[in-house]
Amino acid sequence: MHTVAVVAFDDISVFEMAVACEVFGIDRSDMGLPNYRLLVCGAEPGPLRTKAGFRIEPRYGLRMLAKADTIVVPAWRDVDEAPLPELLAALRRAQARGARIASLCSGAFVLAAAGLLSGRRATTHWMYAEKLRARYPDVRLDPAVLYVEDGNVYTSAGTAAGIDLCLHLVRKDHGAEVANMFARRMVVAPHREGGQAQYLQHPVSVDAADGSVARTLEWALARLGAPLTVEDLARRAGLPPRTFARRFRATVGTSPHQWLIGQRVRLAQRLLETTDQSVERIAERCGFGAAATLRLNFERLVRTSPALYRRTFRRSRTQPLAAAG
């Protein structure tokens, strides 16, 4: 069983810690879903205070990080405070042996202090981006995205983006269909579009918030197999293409073209996992037309080929997901 260790420390933010515990610590075997082994590891002697005013007492200490396949570092308590030396050393050892290490929100400051983000792409909460960039100029910071994967190191933006990253880790381990079921159990979106840019404090015109984009998304999702273009989406929304593209990016956080490609790739993932259809047929059903076009976009977004993805995540017909309908 895959072991996930969540690092806890004094004055910890409850939400980010709880996100990791919710995703990796809940028994979902009643839905036919895989489980993780969760370890909450205190970086300091307990009981530990939380920012919400109550205390927690982790069962394990930092030594148990050596047993973890994945380590999650929640938001650090104060971005102006140097992280604990013992924690930094334990993270370096874990990364050196190949463990997967993820930070949520300002937990990126801990990974950067340990040297794990040197030369890597990373993100953090947009409020702390400039401070992290100034303190660690060798980090290739991208403050506009919800999460970043660079090798075996993962970072996420603020608060709810921790859910996005944790579900992404589930998707890496077990495939899109299982991650979707985790999200359904949690009553959250399995994959949010766009990035932090949509949450920055900048003015957005009032008419960008109307329902034309939402209605067009729903319409397009029901027709991913059709040869849709951005012009088709704009026509459906009743807007000129440039106006539609501007409203779309303000609402969704990405371009209509990239959104279409992403949705088609996610549909391809589900079909690869749940059907025996050929890659050529799946390319047609997803609107890519040709298998070569599917492979190109699939490998760019999923970082593996459709064939290898299917071999990795294809579920036996004798072990269907419970309540998958």
Order of alpha helices (4+ residues) and beta strands (2+ residues): beta-alpha-beta-beta-beta-beta-beta-alpha-beta-alpha-beta-alpha-beta-beta-beta-alpha-alpha-alpha-alpha-alpha-alpha-alpha-alpha-alpha
